[in-house]
Amino acid sequence: MTLLMAEIMKLFRRLGAALAFIFMTACASAQLNWQSLKAQIRNQFPSVEHITTTDFKENYSGSALVVDVRNADEFAVSHIPDAVHFQDADQLAAWIKRQPTQPVVVYCSVGYRSAQMAKSLQKLGLQQVVNLEGSIFEWANQGEPVVAPTGPTQKVHPFNEKWGQLLEEKYHP
């Protein structure tokens, strides 16, 4: 197989994965469930290490740089304690490279945007980056603490109506 053919095949595989993700997320929102979403994210980002909330608490809490990659409005409602906010991979990579021995845990609402960020950081040469599977929605659903600028809170930004179905109603603002 020529190099051009190999690149074309790689492009078709990526396109197929993206189309599969779009199709699955466009289906009836009532079909959303954690098991299929997590499998889908793992399949789309196989080079990214995904950790559970339990693994995060037991092995990373207090020793890792925790990065929230959601937008500023989401971060302002609440975030995991001690998390920093970055949306740009290049800026985050530059910041991380100043403290290279510290592992990095990225999260978003459900784990998709943070998996994208982890993959981008890998491409920039950072390998100690893991994605928090289920991200802040699963974290909050398990009763773990979240904070707002004013202190502890019980509210988490639901992102939108569809994805917000994965966040227990009591955590909606």
Protein Blocks (a to p, Z undefined) as FASTA:
>chain_A
ZZklmmmmmmmmmmmmmmmmmmmmmmcfklgcfklmmmmmmmmmmmbccddfklmmmmmg
opaccddfbdfklmmmpccehiacdfbfklmmmmmmmmmmbccddddfkommmmmmmmmm
mmnopakbccdehilmlmmmnopacddfkbccfbdcehiamlmmmpcfklpZZ
